Amino acid sequence: MGGPARRNHAVPCLAAIAATFAAICAAAQLQPNAWTKVAESQTGERTGAVLLLAPGLKKMLLFGGSVKNAAYMQAFDPATRSWTDAATATPKARRGIHPHYQAVCDPKDDTLYCLHEGTLHTFDISTSEWTDRGRPPALEGMSWHATAIDPTSRRIVVVGADKRPGNIGWTRTAILDLASGTWSTLPLPDARVAREHGELVAAREALIDLIGHTRLAWYRDPKGTGTPAERNALATRCSELARTAAMRPWASQLGVIAAAIAGSDLLGALRAERALQREMELATEEQYPVPPSRRNSPLVFDPASKLFVLFGGDHEDYQMNDTWVLDLARQAWQRARPPKAPAPRAGHQLVALPASGRIALIGGYVASSNPDYRSRQWQPVGDRALWLYDAKANRWSAGTVADAPDTTGTFYGYSGQWYSAPAVAATEDDLLVLAAPAGRKRPSATWLLRFDPASLQTPADAGAEPNQRRYRTGRFLAEYCEAPHADDRLDLDALPANQWVKFPTPARNPAHGCRQRDWGTSIWDSANEQVLLWGGGHCVRSASTVLHFSPVSAKMVEGYDADEPYGYNGGGGFGSSLWNRPWVPVHGYNLYAYDPRCRLVLTATGYFYDPARMDWLRREPMERPFRFIWGHTVLETTPHGVLAWAQAAKGERTGLWLFDHEKGWTDLEPTAKLYSPYCDSEGMVYDSRRDRMLLGWGGGYAKKGDGSLTLFDFKTRSLQKTLPANAELGKLRNTREMVYLAHADCVLFGSTPYATSKAKDAKQYTVVYDCAKNRYLLLDAGATYYGHSSGWVYDAVRKLVYVLTHTGRAAALRLDPASVRFLEKPPADEEAPGLDM
């Protein structure tokens, strides 16, 4: 496939344009191809604003995002270089609209069209009125929209990631015809292309299965070779994959993988599998009839070629530098293949230059690989050149411009879900206007650039190979953990009784610095004997990746390269990544649980994670009968399935729902009223001897409970509140981490220890609930990990308790009922007697 077809559209002669520049620049006192600051502190404090040319006004309009100390909409007159207030009316949106890359102006009827999180807003320039147009059905299921308008045909094009399971990895293109007011979508490829692509995607998913199971066998085995049964199963997966038609081009690579598995070299097999995965991903994208999914990538209409142009963007685990063009007349996208292109980036701006027939690229960011705590997730691309794309010639070129300001945008909002792209626009005679926002030590400023193609200097070495990917490095990559490990582990069969023992620190631990897993709960995968931690959120990254820890090998791994929601407060744009992997919420406490019946992990938002595959399943989120509120939803594992404690979707009732993989959720309809949980405070655990749930009461946010527990009986559906004996010990500020030890018939509370005083060096005890005698006790088992980010789980096979923290530290406890001595209260001295079990 070559570059886009050439069209014989009239373009103003560059020589004629250049002849007028001397007079224009002298009158405006602008040096050609040099940025000039013409105003300061005129646009208030804005983040996320967009700048659009309104041809009817012969002015540019600045609006959107967050605004302080200025009118909501301001107008800039390029002729007088002055700002005036244009409108004070704001859109009817709870948090305002943030239309980066999603705002266009229809010059015929002087109307602005803006998308915000899938909702269409319009602004009538003549009446200064905003109107909410609702969510167009054509955009349902799309995320990270980018829009552009062909002002002649009056058609708006919207491109966004299509996260429906069959189309994950593709973009969808929707068109709004302003004349008729109707929406349409670009036709899907023909049946043959769709079938071949489906086969290739299925093969790629099977390869991901193979990689996950290979990693599972390698990392759980202290020697890294896996068991004979595991290697045989891997060999079978490999041979089945080799027999598929889609994998014929990679037969030799599969042979290398099979040989490594047969030779017990699982680490070598992993490296070969990962290389093949990257190769298949690129091959799959080559087969795409539409651009691959991305975020923070603008779309622009080029009036010279009548083409829509898309360049680069962020895949959340890498950035791209591919160029795509859309010809609406042919109803088709085409991957352009220029000889060179700008380096991979996202967060840039594309601006059409009508007089010269070029498209200007300005600014951009790339992801940072700095793993330090509170480190910034991105960094400027480091390239302040003015990049130009000639769509008719399919050629990128770089131009040196003087006094270039910093055009790097920023992420903002509670969870960094919005991006503030450079607010830049161009007049009809190619005058670029940049409304730079205020910084910590600089006021807002207005910059002008008079573009002169005849005198633009182009560096000889500018540009990079097109269609490249720029990945993060180090702890952000799954391969970071896939390295030889020393046999440094615990002998789980020889642990001392009734004493916490710390695991050796894993040789490769990705839970470091900004990648700590704060505010999360660990869960136990009983089928694969591993601890899982899906954490992040408040003050740390919230990538969708799950941390896997094997108590047997003391190794730790992740299933895929970390994606990035670019926020420090949990969550992320549109709830999930481009591949529909869910972002960690603000707090991940008890918002996911392992289902032993289907051997999958289920989140409270309806996503499924396969611990053996080490990846999320490509499914639509499951419908739920309860309301997901990250602070008031608790999920827990039971032999009956995952149990949810939450508020009903309708009304104010708090209830219990049981999940079945085939039937979905069933309302258990408890016989009594149930209080609402709070994620920092309440937890629950299954009591296997009595087939019941124990629901803790921590008093709510920053409060202490009264020591009471609530009991739910699965057979009778009855709810009963109980106040155990010795309740003073159970007046905990947090009952979130509750772990039931079946062999000892007791519950340990892992979130809040009992301390003899508030001193930092005060002795700490684990609070215990004796199920048979309905009383609280204390356990002195030595120091371990308590607090806001430790997850406690129970290994029923080995009769061990494990704790895993947000920084990847782990410990184990073997509680021996025959020798343990519990305490009724803290001892007055070292000789105080304990209480036998």
Secondary structure as UniProt FT lines:
FT   HELIX           14..28
FT   STRAND          34..40
FT   STRAND          45..47
FT   STRAND          50..54
FT   TURN            55..58
FT   STRAND          59..63
FT   STRAND          66..68
FT   STRAND          73..77
FT   TURN            78..81
FT   STRAND          82..87
FT   TURN            94..95
FT   TURN            100..101
FT   STRAND          103..106
FT   TURN            107..110
FT   STRAND          111..116
FT   TURN            117..118
FT   STRAND          119..124
FT   TURN            125..128
FT   STRAND          129..132
FT   HELIX           137..139
FT   TURN            140..141
FT   STRAND          142..150
FT   TURN            151..154
FT   STRAND          155..162
FT   HELIX           165..167
FT   TURN            168..169
FT   STRAND          170..177
FT   TURN            178..181
FT   STRAND          182..185
FT   HELIX           191..220
FT   TURN            222..223
FT   HELIX           228..242
FT   HELIX           245..250
FT   HELIX           251..262
FT   TURN            263..264
FT   HELIX           266..287
FT   STRAND          299..302
FT   TURN            303..306
FT   STRAND          307..314
FT   STRAND          318..327
FT   TURN            328..331
FT   STRAND          332..336
FT   STRAND          349..353
FT   TURN            354..357
FT   STRAND          358..362
FT   STRAND          365..367
FT   TURN            373..374
FT   STRAND          378..380
FT   STRAND          386..390
FT   TURN            391..394
FT   STRAND          395..400
FT   STRAND          410..412
FT   TURN            414..415
FT   STRAND          418..420
FT   STRAND          423..426
FT   TURN            428..429
FT   STRAND          431..436
FT   STRAND          445..450
FT   HELIX           453..455
FT   TURN            460..461
FT   STRAND          469..471
FT   HELIX           474..476
FT   HELIX           478..481
FT   HELIX           492..494
FT   STRAND          501..502
FT   HELIX           513..515
FT   TURN            518..519
FT   STRAND          522..525
FT   TURN            526..529
FT   STRAND          530..533
FT   STRAND          537..538
FT   STRAND          547..549
FT   TURN            551..553
FT   STRAND          556..558
FT   HELIX           573..575
FT   TURN            578..579
FT   TURN            589..590
FT   STRAND          592..595
FT   TURN            596..599
FT   STRAND          600..603
FT   TURN            604..605
FT   STRAND          608..610
FT   TURN            611..614
FT   STRAND          615..616
FT   STRAND          626..627
FT   TURN            630..631
FT   STRAND          634..636
FT   TURN            639..640
FT   STRAND          643..648
FT   STRAND          654..660
FT   TURN            661..663
FT   STRAND          664..667
FT   TURN            679..681
FT   STRAND          684..687
FT   TURN            688..691
FT   STRAND          692..695
FT   TURN            701..702
FT   STRAND          709..713
FT   TURN            714..716
FT   STRAND          719..722
FT   HELIX           727..730
FT   STRAND          738..741
FT   TURN            742..745
FT   STRAND          746..755
FT   TURN            760..761
FT   STRAND          764..770
FT   TURN            771..774
FT   STRAND          775..779
FT   TURN            788..789
FT   STRAND          790..795
FT   TURN            796..799
FT   STRAND          800..805
FT   TURN            806..807
FT   STRAND          810..814
FT   TURN            817..819
FT   STRAND          821..823
FT   TURN            830..831
FT   STRAND          835..836
//
